[in-house]
Amino acid sequence: MNEPNKDLYDASLKALSNCGVPEDLAEKASEIVSKDTPNEPNLGRTNSEQETINQVLPYLNGGNSNE
């Protein structure tokens, strides 16, 4: 995995916070995204890291999808 990209971390944290992602989850997900490696499968994420990212998806897709 790459060294963390501070600008990407900050942008991710702001975007996730604006979508209502809880602070601790937004911080974890932003840390993961800031270390993504574009040339590796699954961006170089472990299964655990991908599960964390999956937890933020409902917030990015408009919150509760019980429509």
Backbone bond lengths (Angstrom), bond angles and torsions (degrees), N, CA, C in turn:
res aa  C-N    CA-C-N  psi(-1)  N-CA   C-N-CA  omega(-1)  CA-C   N-CA-C  phi
1 M - - - 1.440 - - 1.529 109.15 -
2 N 1.297 116.26 149.52 1.459 122.37 179.73 1.521 112.12 -72.01
3 E 1.317 114.74 165.36 1.458 120.65 168.93 1.525 107.37 -66.74
4 P 1.329 117.85 148.78 1.465 119.67 -179.93 1.527 112.49 -59.81
5 N 1.320 115.29 139.82 1.462 122.84 175.23 1.525 106.42 -98.85
6 K 1.327 117.30 106.85 1.469 122.80 -174.45 1.522 111.99 -59.31
7 D 1.326 117.58 -42.13 1.467 119.99 -179.50 1.524 111.11 -64.93
8 L 1.327 116.57 -41.06 1.461 120.52 178.24 1.527 110.40 -66.65
9 Y 1.320 116.94 -41.02 1.467 121.01 176.43 1.525 110.24 -57.74
10 D 1.327 116.37 -50.11 1.464 120.78 -177.62 1.531 111.65 -62.08
11 A 1.330 116.74 -43.47 1.466 120.69 -179.86 1.526 110.99 -65.62
12 S 1.323 116.42 -41.32 1.458 121.20 179.00 1.528 110.47 -64.50
13 L 1.309 116.76 -46.46 1.464 121.09 -179.53 1.529 110.68 -59.72
14 K 1.311 116.89 -43.56 1.465 120.73 179.24 1.529 110.97 -63.86
15 A 1.333 116.82 -46.11 1.466 120.63 -178.68 1.528 110.82 -64.43
16 L 1.324 117.07 -44.92 1.462 119.93 -179.20 1.528 111.11 -66.08
17 S 1.303 117.01 -40.17 1.466 120.76 177.62 1.525 110.67 -62.57
18 N 1.325 116.41 -40.44 1.465 120.93 178.90 1.523 112.23 -65.61
19 C 1.324 117.13 -23.56 1.469 122.13 178.59 1.526 112.09 -89.58
20 G 1.331 116.98 0.12 1.451 120.62 177.10 1.516 115.24 88.60
21 V 1.318 117.19 13.48 1.464 120.34 177.24 1.532 107.95 -68.50
22 P 1.339 118.38 131.43 1.464 119.95 177.50 1.535 111.20 -54.46
23 E 1.316 115.62 145.11 1.465 121.81 -171.96 1.527 113.36 -53.98
24 D 1.326 117.99 -46.70 1.464 119.72 -177.14 1.522 111.53 -65.09
25 L 1.323 117.42 -39.52 1.455 121.43 177.98 1.522 110.93 -69.07
26 A 1.326 117.16 -40.67 1.466 121.29 178.29 1.527 110.95 -62.24
27 E 1.321 116.46 -39.60 1.466 120.23 178.76 1.525 111.08 -65.63
28 K 1.338 116.85 -45.10 1.463 120.68 179.77 1.525 110.94 -62.44
29 A 1.323 116.21 -47.00 1.462 120.22 -178.56 1.525 110.92 -64.51
30 S 1.300 117.10 -40.03 1.467 120.90 179.75 1.520 111.55 -65.09
31 E 1.317 116.62 -38.12 1.472 120.57 176.31 1.528 110.02 -61.63
32 I 1.325 116.44 -42.83 1.464 120.81 179.87 1.526 110.29 -64.11
33 V 1.316 116.44 -49.86 1.472 121.16 -178.25 1.527 110.69 -61.23
34 S 1.330 116.52 -36.11 1.468 119.96 -177.64 1.527 112.82 -67.09
35 K 1.352 116.14 -15.07 1.466 120.78 -179.30 1.527 112.87 -110.02
36 D 1.335 117.35 6.74 1.464 120.26 -178.97 1.524 111.69 -55.60
37 T 1.330 115.33 144.40 1.454 123.09 178.05 1.528 107.54 -117.64
38 P 1.323 117.94 102.48 1.466 121.41 -172.94 1.524 115.41 -57.27
39 N 1.311 118.43 -28.62 1.467 121.06 -175.96 1.522 113.90 -84.92
40 E 1.329 117.70 -4.03 1.460 120.56 -177.41 1.528 110.87 -103.71
41 P 1.337 116.49 152.08 1.466 119.27 175.21 1.532 110.65 -57.30
42 N 1.311 115.25 140.46 1.469 121.93 -179.34 1.530 111.95 52.90
43 L 1.321 114.86 30.50 1.469 123.20 177.96 1.528 113.28 59.07
44 G 1.342 116.04 21.28 1.462 121.11 179.40 1.514 113.77 79.45
45 R 1.333 117.29 12.07 1.462 121.43 -178.19 1.527 111.22 -82.42
46 T 1.337 115.31 145.70 1.453 120.89 171.58 1.531 108.78 -78.19
47 N 1.316 117.15 167.84 1.465 120.23 176.69 1.520 111.24 -59.95
48 S 1.311 116.82 -39.96 1.461 121.73 178.89 1.534 111.20 -63.49
49 E 1.321 115.71 -42.94 1.464 119.58 178.13 1.525 110.86 -64.61
50 Q 1.328 117.12 -40.82 1.451 119.90 179.53 1.524 110.71 -64.86
51 E 1.319 117.14 -36.71 1.472 120.38 177.12 1.526 110.53 -62.10
52 T 1.323 117.17 -39.63 1.467 120.49 176.26 1.521 110.01 -61.00
53 I 1.326 116.96 -45.83 1.469 120.55 178.20 1.525 110.01 -60.97
54 N 1.321 117.51 -41.37 1.461 120.92 179.77 1.526 111.85 -60.72
55 Q 1.317 117.63 -29.43 1.464 121.57 179.92 1.520 112.67 -68.99
56 V 1.335 117.78 -23.30 1.468 119.29 179.38 1.529 112.50 -88.63
57 L 1.329 117.24 -15.89 1.464 120.07 -175.54 1.526 114.14 -57.06
58 P 1.329 119.77 -41.63 1.469 117.78 178.91 1.535 113.24 -58.29
59 Y 1.320 116.94 -34.34 1.463 120.65 177.93 1.526 110.85 -67.70
60 L 1.319 116.54 -38.75 1.459 121.25 -179.09 1.523 111.90 -73.66
61 N 1.325 115.73 -23.48 1.467 121.03 -179.88 1.516 111.79 -94.64
62 G 1.317 116.86 22.92 1.458 120.29 174.71 1.510 115.23 94.85
63 G 1.319 116.63 18.77 1.457 118.91 177.33 1.509 112.42 82.57
64 N 1.293 115.94 -139.09 1.454 123.15 -176.71 1.518 109.63 -67.84
65 S 1.324 117.00 124.57 1.454 120.87 -175.97 1.532 111.99 -101.81
66 N 1.312 117.67 35.77 1.461 121.55 177.70 1.516 110.80 -87.71
67 E 1.291 117.16 55.89 1.462 121.15 -178.40 1.500 111.33 -93.96
